[in-house]
Amino acid sequence: MGLRRYTRMEYKSPDDIVFGKALYPVYERFGVQIGAGFVVPEIKVAPHAGTEKELKTFVEHHKQFTKEILDLCLQLGFKHIMIEQEHVFQQTWNKDYAYETAHAQVELAEKYYTEYGLGVTIRHTIGDIRKVEEPGGLREGEHARHMFEAFEACASAGVGDVAIETTGGKEILDWAVARGDVKGILFGIGVCGSEDMAWVWPQIVKIVTKYGTVPAGDTNCSGANTVMFLAGGLMDREVAHTVAAMARAIAGARSLVAVEAGALGPLKDCGYENPIIKAITGVPVCIECTSICACAHIDVMGNLNRAVGDVYSNESVDYHQEFGGSTAEVWTAVTGNAAALANVALQAGQEKTLRDLLTLSDKYRDPQGLILAYDNAYRIGKAITEYGKDPYLRAKYAAIEAGKIILEAYEAKKIALTRWELDSLNKALEIFNALPDDGEKFKEECIKEYYGKVPGFDPKNYGWAGK
């Protein structure tokens, strides 16, 4: 199956991009439409540690918090809910765990849809448990086989959609970011990550669509999110925020591959690059942001991504009791109420006003928010599509465009940068601009530079001949 490379923008103007509406809505099981004119809340609950030791206990645990979520939706009058299960290792490693937990949740979803008219869809995010160092590596190792078996198990159980957070290129990315090596960041995310996704995603699409399950999307959580978390808050200096912003633009070119392989959305929530991909493709996206995912992490983009999201999600929260109820109930209320505000704005015709307020609350606080604001995400999307057929070039020029956006805002005195941030930005742009425009040449240079130096890096993991 070939990839559909994007060489033009599906959205004709950035002003057309808004939350709750996508050019190509997704219709899932049990009455849930995504991107069809309203925002759907999503809830993710991590099973309590220890419950995975026995399958029966593990399944009952999933049934317990799933029922709590659905009952609360009825109590609060929410009309739709997406329940996402991010797999713990055992769920992906053991296909029986994957199937039985998915099947139990799907049965509850069908019951509440049939009896109460509650729109419910179940998403399972399969764990990328592959290991670069095991025999067979990312493509032929035992962990890769178990990963694809988990996709089959969940799809056969009837989940609405599936997603994954692929980790290809992470060994390069981790090594490079620790050393401030922006060339390595480009190679790890933009080249290795894209190549890995181009191998993984056609197989996912082939497996799950035969069961009527939607292949949803991917995220560069293992790469650009690592850089974002290391960049931290405004007082941190472990990684320059300008570099983190360029890494995110590169991730936009990389995570696009899932859609090119047949993913339909809604794209995975922890892909902060999703505004870029929605601007390019018109597919619906899940988003998380601090205002609704602070249970797991806090960042400098508390509201911004809500401006274009079609599903509002929390980040995974451990299942336990709080004063307001279980965490399953508390965070269902948080995401549901955030979606309710967006939906009222849509009904009142005020969606662009709310979109712009959400955007401006974060746009000029940090370079990372700046480049993900919907108008700038559109600019980066145009840079990607200009070089859409070449994964390396589009990643390179996405980073350069992000750098230009930051410099323009700085020179217009709209965003403040320390001398270190500005120097880091200019140095990175100098490096990116000096790189060759020949993807094969760049790849060969990087293989020569990193093979034997970066632990775990083997060109064979990406379909390239080894040394």
Order of alpha helices (4+ residues) and beta strands (2+ residues): beta-beta-beta-alpha-beta-alpha-alpha-beta-alpha-alpha-beta-alpha-alpha-alpha-beta-alpha-alpha-alpha-beta-alpha-beta-beta-beta-beta-alpha-alpha-alpha-alpha-alpha-alpha-alpha
